[in-house]
Amino acid sequence: MALLAAISIAIACTIVLALRQHRLNARPIVILGTGPMTSKLIEEVDLSDDRCRLAGLVDHQRPETGSLPIVPFLGSFDRLTEIVEEVRPSRIVVALADRRGHLPMKSLLESRIRGVVVEDALEFYERLTGKVAIEALTPGTLILSKGFHHDGFGQGVGRLISITLAFAGLILLAPVLLLVTIAIKLDSRGPVFFVQERAGWNGRPFELLKFRTMHPAEGRPSEWVQDNVGRITRVGKWLRRFRLDEVPQLINVLRGEMNLIGPRPHPSSNQKIFVESIAYYGLRSTIRPGVTGWAQVRYGYANNLEQETEKMRYDLYYIKNHTLWLDMRILFETILIMASGQGAAEVRRCARREKATRLRAALVTAQAVER
């Protein structure tokens, strides 16, 4: 019953968030100024699954060719009021690097009075992508941010839900777990479980449990998924496809080492390189790691340090904006991935790339006609 109730809440939460997102992005947006975030914003809007449309860029002067991705130039700051009248955007995203004395304050104020949302580039980027721009983070941003605050009551409720669902899940899935155990023993030599030391809450190491999906490695195994493809067993291939290899981690949840939802724990052996290479990586250890997480349903597996950094952007978003509603959404999306046997993140990226290619071609044509 607890599991069914959680799934129902997760479905309702996902529908509400989807409707809210659709309302927020029903009309085009205008980017004001060129700064460190401008290129990223243009690229992400291109890949936004039709949730918003970029009308163009407003700046002091037309950007030099090649300095930014191809995007319509709408005019200079002194024409902002006219541009808003012509384009009728839902919001103006302020991406100007140096704002002191450079913002067209009168035009922006008039736009706000008329119902146009004026939004900071970083906030818009977060809301659009579901990830945090690590490059733009500063200690001051973290300290003064409304996020990155977890109250004891919320954490207690979340922990209670994790324990309840983990216990219910182990009982409901007991027949499946028995069949998986038999299949692993019949398929290949070796133990049923794969046990590995992972970095947990506050950096404390713990032994993470998984069903074994690979043949034993010769020497020290690689942590990257692509390097281990040849070692995956026949049964392991199916366990990974439906994410059943992760189910034993419900035991880790009951032990208090993990929550159902949270950033995935990394191998302890990787901690040094991640701390040295990824900014603010240490924030991951401020909450319990999870069996599944925001980065898992939005991105998928990482095969190199660059991809791990990208996943860190999603982990930071979760840590900053953690709520029970977000947990329910992640749980629902995880169930969909397990039921379909297909990584939703990979499918989403393919569709986004295809859309971006079409938009780029259309913009090139528009620019040629303009000239």
Buried (B, 14 or more C-beta within 10 A) or exposed (E): EEBEEBBEBBBBBBEEEEEEBEEBBEBBBBBBBBBEBBBBBBEBBBBBEEEBBBBBBBBEEEBEEEEBBBBBBBBBBEBBBEBBEEBBBBBBBBBBEEEEEEBBEEBBEBBEEEEBBBBEBBEBBBBBBBBBBBEBBEEEEBEEEEBBEBEEEEBEEBBEBBBBBBBBBBEEBEEEBEEBBEBBBEBBEBEBBBEBEBBBBEEEBBEBBBBBBBBEEEEEBEBBBEEBEEBBBEBBEBBBBBBBBBBBBBBBBBEBBBBBBBBBBBBBEBBEBBBEEBEBBEBBBEBBBBBBBBBBBBBBBBBEBEBBBBBBBBBBBBBBBBEBBBBBBBBBBBBBBBEEEEBBBEEBBEEBEEBBEEBEEEBEEBBEEEE
